[in-house]
Amino acid sequence: MKKIILILFCILASVQGCTDDLNTEPLVEQSLDDLLANDPDAVSGILSRLYASFALSGPDGPSSGDISGDTGESPFLRGIINLQDFTADGMKNRWGDDGLDQLTTTSDWDENNKFFGYMYNRIYYTIPQANNLLSILNSVSIDGQDQVVGEVKFLRGLAYYYLIDTFGKGVLVTENEIGVSAPLPEATRAELFTFVENDLLEAEALISNTKSYGRANKAAVQMLLAKLYLNAEVYIGEDRYSEALTFIKKVIDEGGYTLAPDFVSNFSGDNDSSSEIIFTLIADSETSQSYGNTTYIVNGSMGSETMPIINFGAAEGWSGHRATKAWYGLYEDNDDRGELFWTEGHNYEMADYKAWTDGYPSVKFRNSGFSTTLPATTFSSTDFPFYRLADAYLIYAECVLRGAAGGDASQALNYVNEIRQRSNANTIGLSKLTLDFILDERARELNLEGQRRTDLIRFGKFTGSSYIWPWKGNTAQGTSIPDYYNLFPIPLSALEANPNLNQNPGF
């Protein structure tokens, strides 16, 4: 099944390579009727290409690019890891590439940082492509049309979600604006939130419960809705935890997912068999080569100077990413998750974030097989578990603790303890189930999965001095950073392209 889906990534070649902020050429240059006459799988191919925009740099291998810039640095998933994990407490990168130091030390952020530009341009590459496909689908009738429309709305909503989360505002462009050349008005965070909320509710009604590996189903839409509502207090100043609980209960109760028996199996080269992963970004060492999917996570965390990288299925090690004590210091001695760091030849203290041997590389993600034998390869075959059931359990518990209507504290405790028991961590009692515990458990369970910055902001721990971690604010012991760092600056290229956009306060 994984191979079949990957083949669909390459069905169509009529894809525009570079985009401006608002408009791209349509994914297809023929009418859909003509395409279907020549190829009954045309819609599947276009849709698969849209999914691929989150994982790959471009349609023709790792050297091709959908957006301008370095094809290795610019893929969507790589941007998520850079902006979510390296700006937060757990992971630091040592390369110092132009702009990357500023992310890993949460300092000197400005509108010229290319990594902010990559994320912004990725968002505004994906959204118009989704709009193009929706416009086509609105004018034809095909088998399974509701399902496809639901999936496209999910993917568009996912791109908009990252706009809401990272930049807080932008331009709201839909299929109704195709062909509009005049600069569109700036949309507020609240306006974007409302649009995405309504669009995802429509998608949930259209899309099926059927699990199709590498494609979104109803549970994936419900996960995104739950995350939107979970962060609503940050995004729009409203408590929407009860809605978050409603949708996360649907994922848990109706999705048919179960925790994988072994934690590591979710992050290995054969994780396509996991019973826990709800939505995944597919990777394959031959068919979907990219420097921006899990290859970035696996190879970036490997270094042959200190580690036997072949043991983790890697043929290359880039000696880049190491965990700080703010992550690996959270584990009890008997927690299996705490063993997923390479400590030999490395120092506990990160006195110099640019020194490979300062900090412990994470081996949570690896390219080796869990239940099968896989060869070491240059590119990763480990799929990225975008959403998984353990996250849903922790969202449930957090919503209950935040007073969401309809929650059950005993059930929340059971979910948390199921996660901990899987990794042989000690179970806890209800008195220890606090919001601070949930934040730490999310770090133990979900770190390096592109969620940490958002979690810290939601808990009021990202900016200011209430929580300090190594190299926060560009000092080894950490220091306070200003509150306006809860958003990233709008890239200069976007401001120049659209005079209706205004820079975020503080930058």
N, C-alpha and C positions, 0 to 999 in steps of 0.2 A: 504493500500500500504506500509506504514512504517513497519508494522509487517511482511509482506511477505518478504521484503528486508532483515530484520534482521534475519529471519529464514535461509536465504541463507548463512549467516555468518558461520553457523555451519554444512553445508552440508559435507564438507571434513575435515578430521582430519590429513591427511598426510602432515603436515607442520613442517619444521625444526624449533626448538625453539631458538637456539643460533647461532650467525653468527660471522664470522670474517669480516674484512673490505671489502672484495671483493666477496667472494663466499658463497652461501648458497645452501643447497640441493634444488632440484626443488620442487615446490609446489605439484607436483604429481609424484608418483613413477610408475604408470602404463602409458601406452600410452593413448593419448587422445581418440583414436578409442575405446580402451577397456573401458575407463571411460564412453564414450557416449553410448556404448552398454548397460552398466549397469544403467546409469543415464543420461537421456537427459538434465538435468539441471546442469551437471558437470561444464561446462564453466562458467555458471552464479555463481556457488558456488565459484569457484576459483577466479573469478573477484571480487565477494563481499568480499572475504577474503582479497584481495589486498586493496580494499577501507577501510576495517576495520583496516588495519595496521596504518592508520592515527589517529584513534580514540581510539582503544582498546590496552591493554597491551599484550594480547595474545588470543589464540583461545578458552580457557577453563575458562573464567571468570576472575575476577579482580586479582586473585592470580597467573594467568599464565602469562608467559612472552615470547615474541619473541626474546628479546635480554637479555644479562646478566645484573644484577643489580636489584635494587628495582622495583618490578612490579608496584607499585603505582606511583613512581617518573618518570619512563622511557618512558611513551607513547609519541607519536609524538606531539599531540596537547598540552599536558602539557609543553613539551619542547618549543613549539612556544610561549606560553604565558610567560614562564619564561624568555626566551631570548629576546622577543620583547617588553613585557610590563613592567616587573619588572626591566629591565635594563634601562628603559626610565623614563620619568618625572611623569607620571600619577599615577602609582601604586607601592606600596611597600609591601613586605612580612616581617613578623616579626619572623618567626620560627627560623631562624638562622641555619637550617640544613646544614650539611657539604657542603660548596660551595654556598649555597643560599644567604648568607649575601654578598658574593662578587658580585653576580649579582645585588642585590637590591641597593647596594651602588656604583656600577661601580668602583670597586677598587680591587687591588690584584688579577687580573685575571692571571691564569697560566694554563699549559697543564694538570694539575692534577685535575682540577675541574670536578667532576663527571657529572655535568649538560651539559658541553660541550661534554663530552663523550657520554651521552645519545642521544643528537641530532645527532652527527656524526654517531653513530651506528644505529640509526633509519633510517637515510638516506640510509646507506649502507646495511640495511636489506631490505628496500622497493625496491631499484633499482634492485638488483639481482632477486628478486621475479618477478618483471615486466619483466626482461630479460628472465627468464625461461618461462613465459607464452607466450611472443612474439616468442620465439624459437619454442614452440609447435605449435603456430598458423601459423607459416611460413611453416609448413610441412603438414598441413591438410586443409580441406575445410569444413566449417560449415556455417549454416545459420547466416546471420548478421555479417559475419566475419569482414568487414570493420569497423562496429560500435565498436566491441570489441577491435580491434587493436587501433582504435582512442582513446578509453577510457584508454587502458593500456599505450599508449604513453603519454597521459595527466598526468596520475598518476606518471609515471617515470619522466616526465618533472617537475612536482610539487616537487618531492623529490630533483631533481637536482637544482631547483630554490632555495631551502633553503640551499643547499651546496654553491651555488654562493653567496647568500646573507650573510650567517653567517661566513663561513670559507674562501670564496674567491677562493679556489682551492681544488683539490683533485685528485682522479683517475677517469678517464672516462672509464666506463665499460659498454658494451652493450651485446646484445645477441650473438655477434660474439666472445666474450671472455669467454663464458661458458666453463668450464673445464681447462682454463689456470691457471696454478699453480704458475708461476713465477710472482714476483711483477711487476705490471704495472707502466708505467712512470707517473710522476706528470703532470696533465693537468692544464693549466693556467685558470684564470677567463675568459679570452677572448675565449679560446678553448671550455670551458664548455658552455659559452653563445651561441656561434655559433651552437654547437650541439643541445642545447635545442631549440633555435630558429627554426632551420630546422626541428627538430622532431615535434614541435608543429604546424608548418605550414602544415606538412604532416597530423597530427592528425585533424586539422581543415577541411581539404579536405575530410577526411574519415567519420568523426562523424556527426550525424544528428542534426537537430534543435529540435527534439522531447524532451519534458521534461519528465524525468523519475526520480521520487523523490529519492534522495540519490545517483544518478549517474550523471556523467558529460555529458553535451551535447555541442553543438557548442559554445554556449555563455560562458560556463565555460572555454573552450580552449582559446577563444578570450580574456577573462578577464586575464588569465595567460600571454598571449602574451602581452597585454597592460601593465601589471605590469612589465614584463621583459624589455620592451622598455622604460617605464616610468623611470626606474632606470638605464638605460644604461649609462648615464653620470657617475654614480658612478661605475658601474661594469666594463665598458670597455673604459671610457673616450670619449664616442661619444654621441652627441645629436640625440636621436631617438624619440623625442616627437611627430613628425608628424606620425610615425608609431603607436605610442601608441594611438594617436587620431583616426587613421583609424580603429583600432580594437575596441576601446571603443565605437565608433559610431555604429559599427555593433551590439554590445551588446545592446545598447540603442534602436536603430531603428528596429532591426530585431528579438530581443530576445523574445519580447512579455511580458516583465515584467513591473510591475507598483509598485510605492511606496505603501507599506502597509499603510492604513489610520492612524494607531496608531503605533508610534515608539516602544513601549514596546512589542507589539505583536510579534516582530521579535526575542525576547529573552525570551519567555515564554514557558512553557511545551507543549503547543499545537501549536508551531510555524511551524509545518509541513504544515499548511494551508496558510502560508504567500505567497502573490503574488510578493514579492520583492526578496526573496532569490534565487540566481542563482545556487549556489552549496553549499551543506550542508554536515556536518558530523553527522550521525545519532546517537542519544542516546536514550536509553530506560531503565527504572529503573529495568526491569526484564530480558530482552533479551540481552542487551549489557551493562552489568555492568562494569564500569571501574572507577578507581580513577584518570584517566587522561583525560577524555572527559570533558563535561561541569560540571560534578560533582566537578572537581577541582576548577572551577570558582565559582559555586554557593555555595558549602559548605565552600570553602575557604574564601568567603566574608561574611559568616554568623557567628555570635557569640551570644549565648544565654545569655551571661552576660549583654548585652546591647540591644538586639534586640528580637522581637517576630518572631523567624525564621520560625515557622510554617506558618506564613502569606505569606511567600515566597516559600512554598512547600517543605521546607527542614526539614528532620528529624534529621539531624546532622549539627552542626556548628563547624568549625575548627578554627575560630577566627584568621585568617591569613592575609588577604589582605585588605589594606585600601588605599584610594585615597589621594594624596597630594593636596595641594591648587593649584599646577600647572595644575591640571585637573579641580577640581570643582570650581576654581576661574575664569574659562573662561566664565561662563554662565551669561547671563543677568537674572534679577529677574523673567521675564515672560517666560523663556525658560523651557518647561516641562522636558527636558533632565537634567536640573540642579536640578530637584527634586529627581533624582534617586540615592541619597546618604542618608545613615542613619546618622543623625547628633546628635540625642539625646544620651547623655552620652559620647559623643566624642568631642575631641578638634580640633579646626580649624588648629592650628599649630602642625606639626609633630616634636616635640622636641626630641622624642625618637622613632625611627622607629620600635623598638621591643615592644613598648607599644600598646596593642590593642586599647586603647581609644585615641591614638594620630592619627589623620587623620580620614576620613569618609569612612566607608565601602560602596562600590558600590552595589546597588540592581538592576542594569540594567539587569543582568542575574538573572532569578529566575526560580524555578521549578513549580511554581503555574501556573494554566491555565489562559489564557487571556479571552477566550470566552467560556471555559468549566471549570467545577469543577474537580480538580485533587487532589488526596490525597497526603499528605506529605510523601516523600520517602527518603531512605538513599542515593540512587543513582539517578542521574538526568535523566529526560526524555526530557530535552531541547536540541534540535539539535543545533549544532554550525553553525551559518551562515557564512561559509567560504568566499563566495562572495555574495554581494547583490547590488541592483541597486543604492542605495545612494552612494556607493563607486564609481560606474561607473560615476555618475553625477559629483562627485568631481574630478575624474581623468580628465574628459572632461574639466572642468573649469581650472584645473591646466595646462593642455596642451595648452589651448588657451593663458593663461597668459605667458607661456614660449615660445610663438611664433610659435606654431605648424601650419603647413600649413593646410588650409581647415577648420579652426575653426571659430566660430561665438561668439563674446563677449556677444551679447544680449542673445543668447541661453545659454551660460555659466551662466550668471546672473540668468536666469529663473530657471535653474537646481538648483543652490544654494538656491534660494529663495523658491523653492518647498520643499526642505529639511527643511528649517527653518520654513516655514509656518506650516508644519506638527506638529512641536513641539511648535507652538505658539510663536516662536522667531520673533523679528522684521525683516522685510525684509530690504535689503540694496540696495543702488544705485550703479551704475557702478563704481563710483569713489572710493568706499570702497572695491571693489573686487580686492584685491591684493594677492600676493603670501603669505604674512604673514597672511592674513585673511584666506586663504585656509588651511594653516597649522593648525591654531587654530580651524577652522571648522571641519577638519578631527579629531582633538582631541575630540571636542564636540560630533561628530557623531559616531566615529569609535573606540574610546579608549576601551581597554580590548578585542579587536577583533584580536590581534596578528599582528599589523601593525605599532605600534608607533615608535620603534627604526628605522626601515627602513625609515619611513617618516622623522624623525629628521636628519638622515644621508643625505638623498636626499636634504634637505633644508640647509645643512651645520650647523646644530644646535646641533648635538650630542656630539661631542668632542670640546675641546677648551673652551673658556670663553664667547663666544658670547651669549650663553643661559645657564643660571644656574638654577637648580631646587633643591628642598630639598633632601639632602643626595647624590647628585651627588658628586663623589669623596670622599665619606665617611665623609662628614661634614654636620651638620644640615642645614646650610644655603646654602650649595653647593659650589663647586669649580671646576676649570678647570680639564679636564682629557685629556690625550695625544691622538693625532690623530690616533695612531695605534690601539686604542680601537674601531675603526670603523669595525674591524674584530675580531673574536674570535680566541684564540690560537688553533692550531691543537692538539687534545688530544695525550698524550704521548703514549697510547696504539696503536694509528694509526701510529705514527712515528716509533715505535718499530716493528710493523708488516710489514711495507714497507719502506725500506731504501731509496727509490726514493722520498719520501715525505720530504719536508723541512718546518720547523716551520715558521709561519708568522713573519715578522719583528717586533721587539720590545719585543717579548716574549722569 
